[in-house]
Amino acid sequence: MSALLAVIYLLIFAIIVLTSYAFMQLKIVGIKVKDFWGFVEANQVLDKLYFFAKQYEKMSSQEQLIYLKEAERVFKAFEKIPNELWEEEYAKYKEVLDKYKDIRMIRWSNS
């Protein structure tokens, strides 16, 4: 029983050490933990927007507004993170950005 407790304490200690190390690495690079977490969430939204941009050519006005709002949130989150961390996602980012620009242009020309 005491060996099991020792293993559990050791695992908890290892998790705390690894988490602290990750936070320290983020601080060294100059990224706030909140910004990094926002980037992780924005990366998930980017995947959804990328899929949406590929699937749908014509969007309703409501869908366009939602797309624009979500895309702007993604762009803000990605701006706070160095490019080297998300260069693998650049193709998706570019596709979402192009669709964003297209929708903005269509909405501007209609108004």
Secondary structure, DSSP 4 states (H G I P E B T S, - for coil): -HHHHHHHHHHHHHHHHHHHHHHHHHHHHT--HHHHHHHHHHHHHHHHHHHHHHH-SS--HHHHHHHHHHHHHHHHHHHTS-GGGSGGGHHHHHHHHHHHHHHHHHHHHH-
